Amino acid sequence: MTRLSLLNQINRYGKIVFLVVAAITVGSFIYVSTGLVRDLSRQERERMEIWADATREIIASVEESEAQSVNIDFLLHIIESNTTIPVLLTDFDGNILQYRNFDLPEAESTPGIELSDANKAFLLEKLHTLQRSSNVIDIEIIPGAPHHIYYEDSTLLKRLSYYPFVVIAVMIAFVVVVYFAMLSTKRAEQNKVWVGLSKETAHQLGTPISSLMAWMELLPEMGVGTAEVAEMNKDVNRLSTIASRFSKIGSAPQMEDADLNEVVGHAATYMASRISHRINLTIDLCDEPLPVKACPPLFEWVMENLIKNAVDAMDGKGAIHVSTGKSDHHIFIEVEDTGKGISRKNFKTIFNPGYTTKSRGWGLGLALAKRIIEQYHRGSIYVKSSQPGRTVFRIDLAPSK
């Protein structure tokens, strides 16, 4: 495993740890908030039971021949102290006898004595709603005909019950913002590394390539055959092209109108003469031109990387098939090989910088290919399918108009 691959795994596990910690934090908050709401709800029910007991005692005291006014005043004080919890008192037939703490739609000139039609309808609707809830306490004033006290949750309890969801939404939004900020920062740092590495590589290659070009002019005078010099010139020019490719990373490449068949055909033909003779490379280009906006040097680099990876996957023996075509919305390229295949779980991982199954190399080839296709050519590159003996990489591009 390379150092880059190790860093990739650390970053991936770091994201998982971050999300797990965030989930535990949110879960803990929900648990605590739910407990607070439950405790407050229980306290409100206890208050309503006291209110019911007070109501029962008042009625019992009034029915006595000689009621003690002190006790009644105390009980009335208990009832009037409830200024937050909306309450309805009904008889055994469901008629509303008393109400408290409801925000009526219309102001009453004599509260509790004469209700307007709008307020009556409002309270009846509240009663029907509360009858379907568990917020009811029975008080038996007349044996066999219990009265009922219905109550709503207080405004404080309602707000507190909504509060956890509001905070959770804010926390989730915060986690999402932090996650994408970290992701953006990571990508920005990666971009700096890519650009710096590429520019430095191009700079380091520049001097020896210039020297080789000068020597190439002297070789014929030194008796080296023309054919040999021509082949060496091809390789020197190839090095110059590679240096040019590296210099383009990090800056906007010059996009031009091109026929994808020509670009793919040129790259595949070049690679065909430089791979093992035990590997059969076939090229099947579309019968009609495939116009695209492309940077040919960078696109050829992508094709070479795909073909090199196919060669490595076959351990030096097999077949590679390169084809181009068009669908309803895309122009596509497919590179198929007869290698050992790729596990489905690694279909996306193989494009991460540093991922490699080889003992040599940095694992940057497919990552560079993805960057070139997606950022510069506005296309997509992915593993279309894979199984032992058949793996297909596909590139989709939008046709130029």
For each residue, the residues with C-beta under 8 A, 3 or more apart:
1: 5 6
2: 5 6 354 356 361 362 363
3: 6 7 354
4: 7 8 353 354 355 362 363 364
5: 1 2 8 9 354 355 356 363
6: 1 2 3 9 10 354
7: 3 4 10 11 354
8: 4 5 11 12 352 353 354 355
9: 5 6 12 13
10: 6 7 13 14
11: 7 8 14 15 186
12: 8 9 15 16
13: 9 10 16 17
14: 10 11 17 18
15: 11 12 18 19 179
16: 12 13 19 20
17: 13 14 20 21
18: 14 15 21 22 179 182
19: 15 16 22 23 175 179
20: 16 17 23 24
21: 17 18 24 25
22: 18 19 25 26 171 175
23: 19 20 26 27
24: 20 21 27 28
25: 21 22 28 29 171
26: 22 23 29 30 168 171 172
27: 23 24 30 31
28: 24 25 31 32
29: 25 26 32 33 164 167 168 171
30: 26 27 33 34 164 168
31: 27 28 34 35
32: 28 29 35 36
33: 29 30 36 37 160 163 164 167
34: 30 31 37 38 164
35: 31 32 38 39
36: 32 33 39 40 160
37: 33 34 40 41 157 160 161 164
38: 34 35 41 42
39: 35 36 42 43
40: 36 37 43 44 156 157 160
41: 37 38 44 45 153 157
42: 38 39 45 46
43: 39 40 46 47
44: 40 41 47 48 85 151 153 154 157
45: 41 42 48 49 135 137
46: 42 43 49 50
47: 43 44 50 51 82 85
48: 44 45 51 52 85 87 135 137 149 151
49: 45 46 52 53 137
50: 46 47 53 54 78
51: 47 48 54 55 78 79 82 87 149
52: 48 49 55 56 137 139 149
53: 49 50 56 57 139
54: 50 51 57 58 75 76 78 79
55: 51 52 58 59 75 79 89 139 149
56: 52 53 59 60 139 140 141
57: 53 54 60 61 71 75
58: 54 55 61 62 72 75 76 79
59: 55 56 62 63 141
60: 56 57 63 64 141
61: 57 58 64 67 68 71 72 75
62: 58 59 67 72
63: 59 60
64: 60 61 67
65:
66:
67: 61 62 64 71 72
68: 61 71 72
69: 72 73
70: 73 74
71: 57 61 67 68 74 75
72: 58 61 62 67 68 69 75 76
73: 69 70 76 77
74: 70 71 77 78
75: 54 55 57 58 61 71 72 78 79
76: 54 58 72 73 79 80
77: 73 74 80 81
78: 50 51 54 74 75 81 82
79: 51 54 55 58 75 76 82 100
80: 76 77 83
81: 77 78
82: 47 51 78 79 85 87 100 101
83: 80 101
84: 101 154 155 156
85: 44 47 48 82 100 101 151 152 153 154
86: 99 100 101 102 126 151 152 154
87: 48 51 82 98 99 100 101 149 150 151 152
88: 96 98 99 123 126 127 130 149 150 151
89: 55 96 97 98 99 147 148 149
90: 93 94 95 96 97 127 147 148 150
91: 94 95 97 145 147
92: 142 145 146 147 148
93: 90
94: 90 91 127 148
95: 90 91
96: 88 89 90 99 123 124 127
97: 89 90 91 147
98: 87 88 89 112
99: 86 87 88 89 96 102 112 123
100: 79 82 85 86 87
101: 82 83 84 85 86 87
102: 86 99 122 123 126
103:
104: 107 108 119 122 123
105: 118 119 122
106: 116 118 119
107: 104
108: 104 111 112 114 115 116 119
109: 114
110: 113 114
111: 108
112: 98 99 108
113: 110
114: 108 109 110
115: 108 119 120 123
116: 106 108 119 120
117: 120 121
118: 105 106 121 122
119: 104 105 106 108 115 116 122 123
120: 115 116 117 123 124
121: 117 118 124 125
122: 102 104 105 118 119 125 126
123: 88 96 99 102 104 115 119 120 126 127
124: 96 120 121 127 128
125: 121 122 128 129
126: 86 88 102 122 123 129 130 152
127: 88 90 94 96 123 124 130 131 150
128: 124 125 131 132
129: 125 126 132 133
130: 88 126 127 133 135 136 150 151 152
131: 127 128 136 150
132: 128 129
133: 129 130 136 150
134:
135: 45 48 130 150 151 152 153
136: 130 131 133 148 149 150 151
137: 45 48 49 52 148 149 151
138: 146 147 148 149
139: 52 53 55 56 146 147 148 149
140: 56 143 144 145 146 147
141: 56 59 60 145 146 147
142: 92 145
143: 140
144: 140
145: 91 92 140 141 142
146: 92 138 139 140 141
147: 89 90 91 92 97 138 139 140 141
148: 89 90 92 94 136 137 138 139
149: 48 51 52 55 87 88 89 136 137 138 139
150: 87 88 90 127 130 131 133 135 136
151: 44 48 85 86 87 88 130 135 136 137
152: 85 86 87 126 130 135
153: 41 44 85 135 157 158 161
154: 44 84 85 86 157 158
155: 84 158 159
156: 40 84 159 160
157: 37 40 41 44 153 154 160 161
158: 153 154 155 161 162
159: 155 156 162 163
160: 33 36 37 40 156 157 163
161: 37 153 157 158 164
162: 158 159 165 166
163: 33 159 160 166 167
164: 29 30 33 34 37 161 167 168
165: 162 168 169
166: 162 163 169 170
167: 29 33 163 164 170 171
168: 26 29 30 164 165 171 172
169: 165 166 172 173
170: 166 167 173 174
171: 22 25 26 29 167 168 174 175
172: 26 168 169 175 176
173: 169 170 176 177
174: 170 171 177 178
175: 19 22 171 172 178 179
176: 172 173 179 180
177: 173 174 180 181
178: 174 175 181 182
179: 15 18 19 175 176 182 183
180: 176 177 183 184
181: 177 178 184 185
182: 18 178 179 185 186
183: 179 180 186 187
184: 180 181 187 188
185: 181 182 188 189
186: 11 182 183 189 190
187: 183 184 190 191
188: 184 185 191 192
189: 185 186 192 193
190: 186 187 193 194 353
191: 187 188 194 195 250
192: 188 189 195 196
193: 189 190 196 197
194: 190 191 197 198 249 250 371
195: 191 192 198 199 249 250
196: 192 193 199 200
197: 193 194 200 201
198: 194 195 201 202 246 247 248 249 250
199: 195 196 202 203 246 247 249 250
200: 196 197 203 204
201: 197 198 204 205 243 246
202: 198 199 205 206 243 244 246 247
203: 199 200 206
204: 200 201 207
205: 201 202 208 209 239 242 243 246
206: 202 203 209 210 243
207: 204 210 211
208: 205 211 212
209: 205 206 212 213 236 239 240 243
210: 206 207 213 214
211: 207 208 214 215
212: 208 209 215 216 236 239
213: 209 210 216 217 236 240
214: 210 211 217 218
215: 211 212 218 219
216: 212 213 219 229 232 233 236
217: 213 214 220
218: 214 215 221 222
219: 215 216 222 224 228 229 232
220: 217 223 224 226 229
221: 218
222: 218 219
223: 220
224: 219 220 228 229
225: 228 229
226: 220 229 230
227: 230 231
228: 219 224 225 231 232
229: 216 219 220 224 225 226 232 233
230: 226 227 233 234
231: 227 228 234 235
232: 216 219 228 229 235 236
233: 216 229 230 236 237
234: 230 231 237 238
235: 231 232 238 239
236: 209 212 213 216 232 233 239 240
237: 233 234 240 241
238: 234 235 241 242
239: 205 209 212 235 236 242 243
240: 209 213 236 237 243 244
241: 237 238 244 245 297
242: 205 238 239 245 246
243: 201 202 205 206 209 239 240 246 247
244: 202 240 241 247 248 297
245: 241 242 248 249 297 298 301
246: 198 199 201 202 205 242 243 249
247: 198 199 202 243 244 251
248: 198 244 245 251 253 295 297 298
249: 194 195 198 199 245 246 368
250: 191 194 195 198 199
251: 247 248
252: 376
253: 248 295 298 376
254: 295
255: 293 294 295 376 377
256: 293 294 295 296
257: 291 292 293 400
258: 262 263 291 292 293 294 296 299
259: 262 263 289 290 291 292
260: 263 264 290 291 292 294 324 331 333 397
261: 264 265 285 286 289 290 324
262: 258 259 265 266
263: 258 259 260 266 267 294 296 299 300 303
264: 260 261 267 268 283 285 299 303 322 324 333
265: 261 262 268 269 283 285
266: 262 263 269 270 296 300
267: 263 264 270 271 299 300 303 304 307
268: 264 265 271 272 281 283 303 307 322
269: 265 266 272 273 283
270: 266 267 273 274 300 304
271: 267 268 274 275 281 303 304 307 308
272: 268 269 275 281 283
273: 269 270
274: 270 271
275: 271 272 279 281 307 311
276: 279 311 316 317
277:
278: 316 317 318
279: 275 276 311 314 316 317 318 319 320
280: 318 319 320
281: 268 271 272 275 307 319 320 321 322
282: 319 320 321 322
283: 264 265 268 269 272 322 323
284: 321 322 323 324
285: 261 264 265 323 324
286: 261 289 290 324 325 326
287:
288: 326
289: 259 261 286
290: 259 260 261 286 324 326 331 399
291: 257 258 259 260 399 400
292: 257 258 259 260 331 377 397 398 399 400
293: 255 256 257 258 377 400
294: 255 256 258 260 263 298 299 377 397
295: 248 253 254 255 256 298 299 376 377
296: 256 258 263 266 299 300
297: 241 244 245 248 300 301
298: 245 248 253 294 295 301 302 372 376
299: 258 263 264 267 294 295 296 302 303 372 377
300: 263 266 267 270 296 297 303 304
301: 245 297 298 304 305 368 369 372
302: 298 299 305 306 368 369 372 373 381 395
303: 263 264 267 268 271 299 300 306 307 322 333 335
304: 267 270 271 300 301 307 308
305: 301 302 308 309 365 366 368 369
306: 302 303 309 310 335 369 393
307: 267 268 271 275 281 303 304 310 311 320 322 335
308: 271 304 305 311 312 365
309: 305 306 312 313 365 366
310: 306 307 313 314 320 335 337 339 391 393
311: 275 276 279 307 308 314 316 320 337
312: 308 309 315 339 358
313: 309 310 337 339 340 341 391
314: 279 310 311 317 318 320 337 338 339 340
315: 312 318 339 340
316: 276 278 279 311
317: 276 278 279 314
318: 278 279 280 314 315 337 338 339
319: 279 280 281 282 337 338
320: 279 280 281 282 307 310 311 314 335 336 337 338
321: 281 282 284 334 335 336 337
322: 264 268 281 282 283 284 303 307 333 334 335 336
323: 283 284 285 333 334 336
324: 260 261 264 284 285 286 290 331 332 333 334
325: 286 331 332 334
326: 286 288 290 330 331 332 399
327: 330 332
328:
329: 398
330: 326 327 396 397 398 399
331: 260 290 292 324 325 326 396 397 398 399
332: 324 325 326 327 394 395 396 397
333: 260 264 303 322 323 324 394 395 397
334: 321 322 323 324 325 384 392 393 394 395
335: 303 306 307 310 320 321 322 392 393
336: 320 321 322 323 390 391 392 393
337: 310 311 313 314 318 319 320 321 390 391
338: 314 318 319 320 389 390
339: 310 312 313 314 315 318 389 391
340: 313 314 315 388
341: 313 386 387 388 389 390 391
342: 346 347 350 383 386 391
343: 346 386
344: 347 386
345: 349
346: 342 343 349 350 355
347: 342 344 350 382 383 386
348: 351 352 382
349: 345 346 352 355
350: 342 346 347 355 366 383
351: 348 355 366 367 369 370 381
352: 8 348 349 355 363 367
353: 4 8 190 363 364 367
354: 2 3 4 5 6 7 8 362 363 364 367
355: 4 5 8 346 349 350 351 352 363 366 367
356: 2 5 361 362 363
357:
358: 312 361 363
359:
360:
361: 2 356 358 364 365
362: 2 4 354 356
363: 2 4 5 352 353 354 355 356 358 366 367
364: 4 353 354 361 367 368
365: 305 308 309 361 368 369
366: 305 309 350 351 355 363 369 370
367: 351 352 353 354 355 363 364 370 371
368: 249 301 302 305 364 365 371 372
369: 301 302 305 306 351 365 366 372 373 381
370: 351 366 367 373 374 381
371: 194 367 368 374 375 376
372: 298 299 301 302 368 369 375 376 377
373: 302 369 370 376 377 379 380 381 395 397
374: 370 371 377 378 379 380 381
375: 371 372
376: 252 253 255 295 298 371 372 373
377: 255 292 293 294 295 299 372 373 374 397
378: 374 397 398
379: 373 374 395 396 397 398
380: 373 374 395 396
381: 302 351 369 370 373 374 393 394 395 396
382: 347 348 393 394
383: 342 347 350 386 391 392 393 394
384: 334 392 393 394
385: 390 391 392
386: 341 342 343 344 347 383 390 391 392
387: 341 390 391
388: 340 341
389: 338 339 341
390: 336 337 338 341 385 386 387
391: 310 313 336 337 339 341 342 383 385 386 387
392: 334 335 336 383 384 385 386
393: 306 310 334 335 336 381 382 383 384
394: 332 333 334 381 382 383 384
395: 302 332 333 334 373 379 380 381
396: 330 331 332 379 380 381
397: 260 292 294 330 331 332 333 373 377 378 379
398: 292 329 330 331 378 379
399: 290 291 292 326 330 331
400: 257 291 292 293
401:
